[in-house]
Amino acid sequence: MKKIVCMALCLVLCIGLLYGCGGGGTTNTPAPSAQPTETGTTPTTKEPEYHDTINLYIADKVAIIDPFNPGAASSQAGIYSHLLFDTLVYYTVDGKYEPCLATEWSTEDNVHFNFKLREGVKYHNGEPFTADDVAFTIDRAKGAQGTQIFDRLNQVESYEIVNDHEINITLKSPNVDFIFDVSYPYVPIMNRDAYEKDPEKGGWVGTGPFKLDNLIPNDSIILLANDDYWGEKALCKKFVLRHIPEETTRLIMLENGEFTFADLPSIRVPEFENNPKYEVYSYVMDNCNYIAFNMRKPITGDKNFRLAVAYAIDREAILDIAFDGYGKIVDSGTFWGNNTAYKNRNLPLIQQDLDKAKEYLAKSIYNGETIEIYAHLAHTIKTAEVVMAQLRDIGINAEVRKVDGPTMASIATFENNNCDIIVNSGAWSPLASSCKSYFTPSNSNRACYVNPEVTALIDQAAATPDGEERQKLYYKIQEIVYEDMPYLGTIHMQLFIGAQKGAGGAVYFPTNNHDYGRAYWLK
């Protein structure tokens, strides 16, 4: 009898082990751990415990939160937008579209789009989300020149509200990438009632997993979990985003647990990777670091001067000095995203040749004037300093002007750009249509570059669904821009996030528009 009982127990244990090895998809939250009961015989599950507050370092100042305000053009807008707002469609990190405020969408000609809207969604002010809010967002966006939401919604010709939860949108011309445009985190659906009651703080009200508690301009954003959120609820009660400009202070705060997540300078990565107290996450950006020439100024608008700069710069030195060797040097002469579609790799990258640089400089109109190089982020300032030294080697008197994000946004608008050269990091999506931000009138167009042929080709590509034909058009665009040379691509950055042990759940996009909506920190 004892043998029979023992064999039965062994069989039960084996079956249990087999079930325990069963596979399944990973989730953003850790699985509950099995805990013995007081008798020690029957396991129970214990829900994971999370810290109430997550503190996140943000790399640039935020002075204004309002997608319709050009002054809100912080490089961190994509991060806080994922927390505060929702878009019609959600674009995943692996390039798929998922329902968000719209549950269904359809088009037959890439001009007329129908959206079925989610029911039961409330804004942070308690107002229900309806098709009227989509209409309000379109109308207000079309008057908000100089913003990302204007760039993506100004293409709308008209709309028809079918009912509270359905809307038809008609574009001025076909655009095969319109669904991506309305999935971009800079294009949230805002609330009419919030703006009518409080125009200054109307931009604080969204439908996202967190609601804004307080904004301390240029310092911090304090968010509280939205208990009425229609989707998966936040795993913390409070989210604080802080800008700490001094790198040493920021890292001390990470080491002290005052930051849950914070950017790591690449030189400190090995130290944190080897410390069991921390997690380290990394990614290579689609974004392209670049040098932009103000095409409206006589000197930087001179092709010979731009060629002199092109032959003067050493990208290997930029990578080693500004990025500690982490990242990827651009692999083509085109100014394009790392993994952006239809990249023309046939355009040769101009390599450093100081003799040629000096020859082109002698042909230019440059005559010893001080060339001001503007930059506003830590890594772009380092890059600018390397570029300054390289330009001085060929006889260009260059000086770096360090500014903050709001200042850059105000002095380098498309309509009024006061800079000679700007060293910056440019956002690129996986879609080739993202080139429009840099090659047509837009505040992302730091070079103030306009070529009517390029503009026409971009519009034609947007209306061309055939892949091969679109590639031909985008290749032609890149060939023209390559000859005009308003930009020089330099580095695709590899960036690192240091986090406390047990912190995770963030989705790191190669565009830098990270989604911390389900971030957590286990106790």
Rosetta blueprint (number, residue, H / E / L):
1 M L
2 K H
3 K H
4 I H
5 V H
6 C H
7 M H
8 A H
9 L H
10 C H
11 L H
12 V H
13 L H
14 C H
15 I H
16 G H
17 L H
18 L H
19 Y H
20 G H
21 C L
22 G L
23 G L
24 G L
25 G L
26 T L
27 T L
28 N L
29 T L
30 P L
31 A L
32 P L
33 S E
34 A E
35 Q E
36 P E
37 T L
38 E L
39 T L
40 G L
41 T L
42 T L
43 P E
44 T E
45 T E
46 K E
47 E L
48 P L
49 E L
50 Y E
51 H L
52 D L
53 T E
54 I E
55 N E
56 L E
57 Y E
58 I L
59 A L
60 D L
61 K L
62 V L
63 A L
64 I L
65 I L
66 D L
67 P L
68 F L
69 N L
70 P H
71 G H
72 A H
73 A L
74 S L
75 S L
76 Q L
77 A H
78 G H
79 I H
80 Y H
81 S H
82 H H
83 L H
84 L H
85 F L
86 D L
87 T L
88 L L
89 V E
90 Y E
91 Y E
92 T L
93 V L
94 D L
95 G L
96 K L
97 Y E
98 E E
99 P E
100 C L
101 L L
102 A E
103 T E
104 E E
105 W E
106 S E
107 T E
108 E L
109 D L
110 N L
111 V L
112 H E
113 F E
114 N E
115 F E
116 K E
117 L E
118 R L
119 E L
120 G L
121 V L
122 K E
123 Y L
124 H L
125 N L
126 G L
127 E L
128 P E
129 F L
130 T L
131 A H
132 D H
133 D H
134 V H
135 A H
136 F H
137 T H
138 I H
139 D H
140 R H
141 A H
142 K L
143 G L
144 A L
145 Q L
146 G L
147 T L
148 Q H
149 I H
150 F H
151 D H
152 R H
153 L H
154 N L
155 Q L
156 V E
157 E E
158 S E
159 Y E
160 E E
161 I E
162 V E
163 N E
164 D L
165 H L
166 E E
167 I E
168 N E
169 I E
170 T E
171 L E
172 K L
173 S L
174 P L
175 N L
176 V L
177 D L
178 F H
179 I H
180 F H
181 D H
182 V L
183 S L
184 Y L
185 P L
186 Y L
187 V L
188 P L
189 I L
190 M L
191 N L
192 R H
193 D H
194 A H
195 Y H
196 E H
197 K H
198 D L
199 P L
200 E L
201 K L
202 G H
203 G H
204 W H
205 V L
206 G L
207 T L
208 G L
209 P L
210 F E
211 K E
212 L E
213 D E
214 N E
215 L E
216 I E
217 P L
218 N L
219 D L
220 S E
221 I E
222 I E
223 L E
224 L E
225 A E
226 N L
227 D L
228 D L
229 Y L
230 W L
231 G L
232 E L
233 K L
234 A L
235 L L
236 C L
237 K L
238 K E
239 F E
240 V E
241 L E
242 R E
243 H L
244 I L
245 P L
246 E L
247 E H
248 T H
249 T H
250 R H
251 L H
252 I H
253 M H
254 L H
255 E H
256 N L
257 G L
258 E L
259 F L
260 T L
261 F E
262 A E
263 D E
264 L E
265 P L
266 S H
267 I H
268 R H
269 V H
270 P H
271 E H
272 F H
273 E H
274 N L
275 N L
276 P L
277 K L
278 Y E
279 E E
280 V E
281 Y E
282 S E
283 Y E
284 V E
285 M L
286 D L
287 N L
288 C E
289 N E
290 Y E
291 I E
292 A E
293 F E
294 N L
295 M L
296 R L
297 K L
298 P L
299 I L
300 T L
301 G L
302 D L
303 K H
304 N H
305 F H
306 R H
307 L H
308 A H
309 V H
310 A H
311 Y H
312 A H
313 I L
314 D L
315 R H
316 E H
317 A H
318 I H
319 L H
320 D H
321 I H
322 A H
323 F H
324 D L
325 G L
326 Y L
327 G L
328 K E
329 I E
330 V L
331 D L
332 S L
333 G L
334 T L
335 F L
336 W L
337 G L
338 N L
339 N L
340 T L
341 A L
342 Y L
343 K L
344 N L
345 R L
346 N L
347 L L
348 P L
349 L L
350 I L
351 Q L
352 Q L
353 D L
354 L H
355 D H
356 K H
357 A H
358 K H
359 E H
360 Y H
361 L H
362 A H
363 K H
364 S L
365 I L
366 Y L
367 N L
368 G L
369 E L
370 T E
371 I E
372 E E
373 I E
374 Y E
375 A E
376 H L
377 L L
378 A H
379 H H
380 T H
381 I H
382 K H
383 T H
384 A H
385 E H
386 V H
387 V H
388 M H
389 A H
390 Q H
391 L H
392 R H
393 D L
394 I L
395 G L
396 I L
397 N E
398 A E
399 E E
400 V E
401 R E
402 K E
403 V L
404 D L
405 G H
406 P H
407 T H
408 M H
409 A H
410 S H
411 I H
412 A E
413 T L
414 F L
415 E L
416 N L
417 N E
418 N L
419 C L
420 D L
421 I E
422 I E
423 V E
424 N E
425 S E
426 G E
427 A L
428 W L
429 S L
430 P L
431 L L
432 A H
433 S H
434 S H
435 C H
436 K H
437 S H
438 Y H
439 F H
440 T L
441 P L
442 S L
443 N L
444 S L
445 N L
446 R L
447 A L
448 C L
449 Y L
450 V L
451 N L
452 P H
453 E H
454 V H
455 T H
456 A H
457 L H
458 I H
459 D H
460 Q H
461 A H
462 A H
463 A L
464 T L
465 P L
466 D L
467 G H
468 E H
469 E H
470 R H
471 Q H
472 K H
473 L H
474 Y H
475 Y H
476 K H
477 I H
478 Q H
479 E H
480 I H
481 V H
482 Y H
483 E H
484 D H
485 M L
486 P L
487 Y E
488 L E
489 G E
490 T L
491 I E
492 H E
493 M L
494 Q E
495 L E
496 F E
497 I E
498 G E
499 A E
500 Q E
501 K L
502 G L
503 A E
504 G E
505 G L
506 A L
507 V E
508 Y L
509 F L
510 P L
511 T L
512 N L
513 N L
514 H L
515 D E
516 Y L
517 G L
518 R L
519 A L
520 Y E
521 W E
522 L E
523 K L
